[in-house]
Amino acid sequence: MKLVVFSPKRLGALIEDDSIVDLNLAYAAYLSQKGVSRPYAHACTEVPSDLLAFIEEGDAGLRAAEKAVSFVQDGVTEGPCGERLVYEAGEAEILAPLPSLASRIVMAGANFYDHAADVFSMMRGEKITKDDIRRQVEEGKSPPWGFWKFSRNVVGPDEPIIYPARTERLDYEVEVAAIFGRKGKDIPEDEAMDYIYGYTIVNDVSSRDQPRDNGLFLAKNFDTSVPMGPCIVTSDELGDPHTLGLRLKVNGEVRQDGSQSDMIRDYPFWISFMTRDMTFYPGDMICGGTCAGTALDTSPRDADGKTKPDNFLKLGDVIEAWVEKIGTLRNPVVSKRK
């Protein structure tokens, strides 16, 4: 199932023609037809309108939601009291599918062979190949690393990315986020995927010219630095996340074009690695990294070692991050209001 959050923060399902079904009200209508007393109360328990509460219902919630969608597809268009159940494509504003402001967002660093090879080639001024990276990983010379992004910096589809005053080198990275559906700690790799509820797209927007003593904190965290969406595709529908194609365009020009099959360390590794000694909760997510083609990858350096600005984002740019089976996340870049 493809789950969306639509204004005013209600849970919906995308169906084949990109219409949105209000799952909570559709399930209330289904229960009402079945003769269930207090259908609204039962619907709020079994198919909550809140995304996180629905995720916490697990498989039972999904089974109930599937009944609601089938009920609507059979021709029912109104709730028990005449409420609208279906919105055609473009009629409702789709918001970021962020489960809650408490959701933690982990970003795997340099986790694609092609991206890592290009970054190290740029940094060292010599050609580094994917095979070189593979050898480094096998020899233990490229340990895993990552960083956090803050949920309060999340924006949804078509929401603007505000160009921060602190940078002249704003970058993009298309990534796939795996979203937890169950609470877990010290999770073994062979059980890790059982904890993942579904997947969405995250654009890791970054400031590439921050001082090194700031680490990744200021480079990765500022208002609108986490575009997310347009939907969450549940694990049962998406299948293996490690084979998905991913692509990013700026103003229609392809900048990134890769595959999740190029990941250095897969989701089971990161789930096990991150949950060691630390509990993860439903709604927390782990992003698996990005492929080659970022502005940092593709920008030569001048004599002073500074990247040239040509490939970095500019005011007025429109970014389209696409992932196979999930969809397209589109965001414009705008100036900071005075």
ABEGO torsion letter per residue (X at the ends): XBBBBBOBGBBBBBBAAGBBBBAAAAAAAAAAAAGBBGAAAAAAAABBABAAAAAAAEAAAAAAAAAAAAAAAAGBABBAAGBBABBBBGABBBBBBBABAABBBBBBBGABAAAAAAAAAAAAGBBBBAAAAAAAAAAGABBBBBBBBBAAABBBBGBBBBBBAABABBBBBBBBBBBBABBBBGBBAAAAAAABABBBBBBBBBBAABBAAAEAAAAABBBGABBBOABBBBAAAAEBAAABBBBBBBGGBBABBBBAAABABBAAAAAAAAABGBBBBBGBBBBAEBBBGBAAAABBBBAAGBBBAAABBBBGBBBBBBBBGAEBBBBBBBBBBX
